[in-house]
């Protein structure tokens, strides 16, 4: 059996990874099959209940990577984690990111929050800037500054 942790569906789009069970911290706006409301740091599953667990674009929303990774290892034989690359601009324009993860899941937490706040200031306070940014996203995606991920497999 496979589990999709942090599947989205409320604030962020639902990542349908064709898993038998989907979970997230927020209740989804639309019906997601076999959905379990849960925190990645305290999952309501038995040890090694899953053969594979996916956690795509979840760790950057957490303050404690280690606790989450330990919990994922507890419930699964194999864990696949995806995080944004540092140069992925979505990292910088997402207000609820707690850190930026780089090579081998090393995180840069709160000390760089002021940089994120500085970058976000014109977005949060200017409708025109936000609209210009959203129109620019397709061009940024073409040159590889969006939607680029690092994948890590933990066995």
C-alpha positions as a Markdown table, in Angstrom:
| # | Residue | x | y | z |
|---|---|---|---|---|
| 1 | Unk | 0.0 | 0.0 | 0.0 |
| 2 | Unk | 1.1 | 3.6 | -0.7 |
| 3 | Unk | 0.5 | 6.8 | 1.2 |
| 4 | Unk | 0.6 | 10.4 | -0.1 |
| 5 | Unk | 1.4 | 12.7 | 2.9 |
| 6 | Unk | 0.7 | 16.4 | 2.4 |
| 7 | Unk | -1.5 | 15.6 | -0.6 |
| 8 | Unk | -3.0 | 19.1 | -0.7 |
| 9 | Unk | -6.6 | 19.8 | -1.8 |
| 10 | Unk | -7.4 | 22.9 | 0.3 |
| 11 | Unk | -4.9 | 25.8 | -0.1 |
| 12 | Unk | -2.8 | 23.9 | -2.6 |
| 13 | Unk | -3.7 | 21.7 | -5.5 |
| 14 | Unk | -4.3 | 18.0 | -4.8 |
| 15 | Unk | -1.3 | 15.9 | -5.8 |
| 16 | Unk | -2.9 | 12.7 | -7.1 |
| 17 | Unk | -0.1 | 10.1 | -6.9 |
| 18 | Unk | -2.5 | 7.1 | -7.3 |
| 19 | Unk | -1.9 | 6.1 | -3.7 |
| 20 | Unk | -4.4 | 4.0 | -1.7 |
| 21 | Unk | -4.4 | 6.6 | 1.2 |
| 22 | Unk | -4.0 | 10.4 | 1.0 |
| 23 | Unk | -3.4 | 12.6 | 4.0 |
| 24 | Unk | -2.9 | 16.3 | 4.8 |
| 25 | Unk | -3.0 | 18.7 | 7.8 |
| 26 | Unk | -5.9 | 20.6 | 6.2 |
| 27 | Unk | -9.3 | 19.2 | 5.2 |
| 28 | Unk | -9.6 | 19.3 | 1.4 |
| 29 | Unk | -12.2 | 21.5 | -0.3 |
| 30 | Unk | -13.2 | 18.6 | -2.6 |
| 31 | Unk | -13.6 | 14.9 | -1.9 |
| 32 | Unk | -10.3 | 13.0 | -2.0 |
| 33 | Unk | -10.5 | 9.2 | -1.9 |
| 34 | Unk | -9.3 | 7.5 | 1.3 |
| 35 | Unk | -8.4 | 10.9 | 2.9 |
| 36 | Unk | -7.0 | 11.0 | 6.5 |
| 37 | Unk | -6.7 | 14.3 | 8.3 |
| 38 | Unk | -3.3 | 14.1 | 10.0 |
| 39 | Unk | -0.1 | 15.9 | 10.9 |
| 40 | Unk | 3.1 | 14.6 | 9.2 |
| 41 | Unk | 4.9 | 14.6 | 12.6 |
| 42 | Unk | 2.3 | 12.4 | 14.3 |
| 43 | Unk | 0.7 | 10.1 | 11.7 |
| 44 | Unk | -2.1 | 7.7 | 12.9 |
| 45 | Unk | -0.7 | 4.6 | 11.2 |
| 46 | Unk | 1.0 | 1.5 | 12.6 |
| 47 | Unk | 4.8 | 0.9 | 12.1 |
| 48 | Unk | 5.6 | -0.1 | 8.5 |
| 49 | Unk | 2.0 | 0.1 | 7.5 |
| 50 | Unk | 3.0 | 1.2 | 4.0 |
| 51 | Unk | 5.4 | -0.1 | 1.4 |
| 52 | Unk | 5.9 | 3.4 | 0.1 |
| 53 | Unk | 5.2 | 7.0 | 1.3 |
| 54 | Unk | 5.4 | 10.1 | -0.8 |
| 55 | Unk | 5.9 | 13.6 | 0.7 |
| 56 | Unk | 6.0 | 16.1 | -2.2 |
| 57 | Unk | 6.6 | 19.7 | -1.4 |
| 58 | Unk | 5.8 | 19.3 | 2.3 |
| 59 | Unk | 9.1 | 19.7 | 4.2 |
| 60 | Unk | 9.5 | 23.4 | 3.3 |
| 61 | Unk | 6.3 | 24.1 | 5.3 |
| 62 | Unk | 7.7 | 22.5 | 8.5 |
| 63 | Unk | 10.0 | 23.8 | 11.2 |
| 64 | Unk | 11.2 | 20.3 | 12.2 |
| 65 | Unk | 12.3 | 18.2 | 9.2 |
| 66 | Unk | 13.9 | 15.5 | 11.3 |
| 67 | Unk | 10.8 | 14.8 | 13.3 |
| 68 | Unk | 8.8 | 14.4 | 10.0 |
| 69 | Unk | 11.4 | 12.2 | 8.3 |
| 70 | Unk | 11.6 | 9.9 | 11.4 |
| 71 | Unk | 7.8 | 9.6 | 11.4 |
| 72 | Unk | 7.7 | 8.8 | 7.7 |
| 73 | Unk | 10.4 | 6.1 | 8.2 |
| 74 | Unk | 8.4 | 4.7 | 11.1 |
| 75 | Unk | 5.4 | 4.0 | 8.9 |
| 76 | Unk | 7.0 | 3.0 | 5.7 |
| 77 | Unk | 9.6 | 0.7 | 4.1 |
| 78 | Unk | 10.5 | 3.4 | 1.5 |
| 79 | Unk | 10.0 | 7.2 | 1.6 |
| 80 | Unk | 10.2 | 9.5 | -1.4 |
| 81 | Unk | 10.6 | 13.2 | -0.7 |
| 82 | Unk | 10.4 | 16.1 | -3.1 |
| 83 | Unk | 11.5 | 19.6 | -2.3 |
| 84 | Unk | 11.8 | 22.7 | -4.4 |
| 85 | Unk | 15.3 | 23.7 | -5.5 |
| 86 | Unk | 16.6 | 26.9 | -3.8 |
| 87 | Unk | 16.4 | 28.9 | -7.1 |
| 88 | Unk | 12.7 | 27.9 | -7.6 |
| 89 | Unk | 11.0 | 31.2 | -7.2 |
| 90 | Unk | 7.9 | 29.5 | -5.8 |
| 91 | Unk | 10.0 | 29.1 | -2.6 |
| 92 | Unk | 10.4 | 32.8 | -2.2 |
| 93 | Unk | 6.8 | 33.7 | -3.1 |
| 94 | Unk | 5.0 | 31.3 | -0.8 |
| 95 | Unk | 4.2 | 32.9 | 2.5 |
| 96 | Unk | 3.8 | 29.8 | 4.6 |
| 97 | Unk | 7.2 | 28.3 | 3.8 |
| 98 | Unk | 9.1 | 27.9 | 7.0 |
| 99 | Unk | 12.5 | 27.2 | 5.4 |
| 100 | Unk | 14.3 | 26.5 | 2.2 |
| 101 | Unk | 15.8 | 23.0 | 1.8 |
| 102 | Unk | 18.9 | 22.4 | -0.2 |
| 103 | Unk | 21.0 | 19.4 | -1.1 |
| 104 | Unk | 20.5 | 16.4 | 1.2 |
| 105 | Unk | 17.6 | 18.1 | 3.0 |
| 106 | Unk | 19.8 | 20.7 | 4.8 |
| 107 | Unk | 17.4 | 23.5 | 5.8 |
| 108 | Unk | 17.9 | 27.2 | 6.2 |
| 109 | Unk | 15.2 | 28.1 | 8.8 |
| 110 | Unk | 14.2 | 31.3 | 10.5 |
| 111 | Unk | 17.4 | 33.3 | 10.0 |
| 112 | Unk | 16.5 | 33.9 | 6.3 |
| 113 | Unk | 12.8 | 34.7 | 7.1 |
| 114 | Unk | 13.6 | 38.4 | 6.8 |
| 115 | Unk | 14.8 | 37.9 | 3.2 |
| 116 | Unk | 11.6 | 36.1 | 2.4 |
| 117 | Unk | 9.5 | 38.8 | 4.0 |
| 118 | Unk | 11.5 | 41.5 | 2.1 |
| 119 | Unk | 10.9 | 39.7 | -1.2 |
| 120 | Unk | 7.2 | 39.1 | -0.4 |
| 121 | Unk | 6.5 | 42.7 | 0.7 |
| 122 | Unk | 5.6 | 44.1 | -2.8 |
| 123 | Unk | 3.6 | 40.9 | -3.6 |
| 124 | Unk | 1.5 | 41.2 | -0.4 |
| 125 | Unk | 0.9 | 44.9 | -0.7 |
| 126 | Unk | 0.5 | 45.5 | -4.4 |
| 127 | Unk | -2.2 | 44.0 | -6.6 |
| 128 | Unk | -0.5 | 45.3 | -9.7 |
| 129 | Unk | 2.8 | 43.6 | -8.7 |
| 130 | Unk | 1.0 | 40.3 | -8.0 |
| 131 | Unk | -0.8 | 40.4 | -11.3 |
| 132 | Unk | 2.5 | 41.1 | -13.2 |
| 133 | Unk | 4.2 | 38.3 | -11.4 |
| 134 | Unk | 1.5 | 35.8 | -12.3 |
| 135 | Unk | 1.6 | 36.8 | -15.9 |
| 136 | Unk | 5.4 | 36.3 | -15.8 |
| 137 | Unk | 5.2 | 32.8 | -14.3 |
| 138 | Unk | 5.0 | 31.0 | -17.7 |
| 139 | Unk | 8.2 | 32.7 | -18.9 |
| 140 | Unk | 9.9 | 31.9 | -15.6 |
| 141 | Unk | 8.8 | 28.2 | -16.0 |
| 142 | Unk | 10.3 | 28.1 | -19.5 |
| 143 | Unk | 13.7 | 29.2 | -18.3 |
| 144 | Unk | 13.6 | 26.8 | -15.4 |
| 145 | Unk | 13.0 | 29.1 | -12.5 |
| 146 | Unk | 9.8 | 27.4 | -11.4 |
| 147 | Unk | 8.7 | 23.8 | -10.9 |
| 148 | Unk | 12.1 | 22.3 | -10.4 |
| 149 | Unk | 12.5 | 19.8 | -7.7 |
| 150 | Unk | 15.1 | 17.7 | -5.8 |
| 151 | Unk | 14.0 | 14.1 | -5.1 |
| 152 | Unk | 15.3 | 12.1 | -2.2 |
| 153 | Unk | 14.6 | 8.4 | -1.6 |
| 154 | Unk | 15.0 | 7.1 | 2.0 |
| 155 | Unk | 15.0 | 3.4 | 2.5 |
